């Protein structure tokens, strides 16, 4: 099966990924811990971290998807827009739009800037194109809903 991001002709290069240094170690540990349970997803996350530009937390651009920042994206195949907040697995609550970073959509979105589009494979093997429309300008305080 192809990797998360397509590099075939017509799609261009993969979008840039920027990760805050404060999250890097924990994200690497989560990916390494998931290798036995979900090797494809763990490999995708490690691959994204490996190609990411790592910046100090204070220098992470406000328009970049990060843990705790609400992001609105569009599924280009359906036109559907959705707002979610990537969180660590223990904070995930799908009913409140808090998605685990250890999900295909979480891995696909982390580190992307507003305006970025990417190809990703769903759990059922379908290829989709997502476009990041908006990232909350500040982190969502713990315990508050991302709306």
NORUR-V768049 format. One record per backbone hydrogen bond with DSSP energy under -0.5 kcal/mol. NH is the residue of the N-H (numbers start at 0). CO is the residue of the C=O. If there is no record, write none. Layout:
((NH	CO) (NH	CO))
This chain:
((10	7) (17	110) (18	52) (20	54) (22	19) (23	19) (24	20) (26	22) (27	23) (28	24) (29	25) (30	26) (31	27) (32	28) (33	29) (34	31) (37	33) (41	37) (42	38) (43	39) (44	40) (45	41) (46	42) (47	43) (48	44) (49	45) (50	46) (51	47) (52	16) (53	51) (54	18) (58	55) (59	55) (59	56) (63	60) (64	111) (67	85) (68	65) (69	67) (70	83) (71	133) (72	70) (72	81) (73	130) (74	79) (75	73) (75	128) (77	74) (78	74) (81	72) (83	70) (84	96) (85	68) (86	98) (90	87) (91	88) (92	97) (95	92) (96	93) (97	92) (98	84) (98	96) (100	86) (102	99) (102	100) (106	102) (107	103) (108	104) (109	105) (110	64) (111	108) (113	62) (114	131) (115	112) (117	129) (119	127) (121	125) (124	121) (127	119) (129	117) (130	73) (131	115) (132	71) (132	130) (133	71) (135	69) (139	67) (143	140) (145	95) (146	144))
